[in-house]
Structure formats: structure tokens, C-alpha cells
Amino acid sequence: MTSDDGNILASFVGALGGATSTDELTVVLTDTLGAMGFRHACYHVVRLNGDGRRLPYVLHNYGSAWAEHYFKEGFLEVDPIIQSAPVRQLPFFWRDATDSETLSKHQSRMFKEAADAGLENGYSVPIPGMHGDYVTLSVVPDDERRGNVLIEENANLLHLIAIYFDRQARSPLINARLTSRRQKSFLSPREQEILRWTAVGKTSGEISEIIGISVKSVESHLENAKRKLGTYSKTHAVVVALTRGLLPM
């Protein structure tokens, strides 16, 4: 590691120590990586408590439009990058986990639409946890033509950044933001139920028939959930509820 890398890491660790919320942690991460030439970054906890559930606990700067689309289309359940993390010990290029001959149609569509959103040619650092959870820190370079070189030049520093960030972020992300009793009781059971059906693509009319209440009541519960979550659409409400761990799937 060069002296410049050491300075970047020292500055990063110092800024992490001063962060007091997950939003501030996200800013420290994305600003540091942005200055290194990586326009997008995502820290993603994808399993907890050894129960096998895929829970999208995420800090990222991918943008709300892609996050909404990703969850709405069910990409979390088929994402090869996420599926690769538990079986990999070392960081990897996305291309190494995306063999076109083995991808399903759903996975191929995910990568095409991710590329259209400017998310391609990425690199992920897997980090195993102690309680059945695992993490990926993923980055996408600014310059696609020089992206591979940029990643290779910064591979060691990226690995260290991922480790330090995980140590600082995992506890507040999981404990403070996602699993407190207060947060879990934030949405009513009916609001959670309706958001779960919304998450799998059901319309208000379909949800009405499934759970046996009127369409008007379904819409009322959705509006209450949107208001509580501070969101502007039902899809946005699903994404926020999932991200905060308020919506068991």
C-alpha cells in the first residue's frame, strides 16, 4: 500500500469515527470512494441470524429509482453477485459471477437493466459475519474504459475500506435501524401484510380479494404506510420498509 493509500485510509477511518448515523456513514463511504474514482458504492447485509432469509439491509448511492426497480422486480432473490458472496473468500469482478451461459432470463434482464442504469463492470468485496450474516461492499468505477485498471490499482485499499466500514456500520445498521422493537412495531400488522403483497406485484384489487377487505381499505392502509415512512409511492414505501427491516418477507 502506498503512502497515498495510507493517507486515504487514515482519513476514511477518522471520518467513520465521527459518523453518528447510517446516513453519515453512507456519506463517508461514498465520498471517499467517489474521490478514488468510483461513482457508485453499495454496502449490503444479505443474511441474518442463520435463518436463511434474504434481507436487504443496504447503504448505497445507486439512486432511489434503481433501488425501487430492483426490489419491485424481485432481483434480490436472483442476483448472482449476492449469491456469490457466501462462497467466495476473496473480492471478485462482477463478470466472474455472471457467466452468460448459466444466467437465467430473469438474471440476464437484471444485468441489462442495471447496465442501462449505469451499474456495470463492478467489483465486490465479500465479508463473512459471525451469526450467519454476510456482507458485500460493491463499487462501480466512473470510467468504464479504465475501470478494470482502477480496480486492480486499488484492490488492497478497497479491501481494507470494506473491512473498516463493516466494523463501523454493521452494528448500527442492523441493531439501531433494523431490529429494534420500536421500529418493528412502527407499521401495523395489516400495513405490513398489504406491503408484502405489494412487494410481489399485487394490485390493490388483487390484495383486496386475497385478504378479504375492500379496495378502499387497502388503499387507506397503503396511504397510512406511506405517511409513516415518508414515501411518495407504494413502491417507494416497500423499498423503505424492506431497507429498514420493517417488512418480514
C-alpha angles and dihedrals in degrees: 000000000000126000089253089055089050091052092049091049094047091050091047094050091047092052091047090055090057096048113106102179140036089252090057091046089053092051092050091050098044095041092051094047092042090057088052092055103267112123096188134038134174130189108196130183104197108176134029139188094004091274095124096238118140106227118181103223100166144173112185149134096222091118130252095264094061093040091053092047093046094055096037092054093048094243092144090072095051104032106131091203091059092042091052096053100078094051098044124083097186136047115274142194114247090237088065090061097042110070104173091214093060101037117108120231089257091052093046090052090049092055093045092051092043089053090050087054091052095258109125142109090039134162129219134201113205118211121188119218132213100242106048093285126118135188139209125200107198130188135189118203123233096226112053092192093056097028098109092048091048091052093047092049091051101034096113093044092047090053092052092046089052092051095047092045092049091052090053101037108037097072098048092039095052102029106032101032105028116027110033116122090234092057094045092053091048093094121048118243090251092050090050091049093051093046090051091055090045089053091060093050103264118151123228089257092052092046089050091058094043098053098028104242132113124276088241090057091049091052091047092054090047091052091050091050092048091050093050092048095042093236133146102215139023091250090051088050091054092050094049093045091050093046092051093047093244095124117063110202 
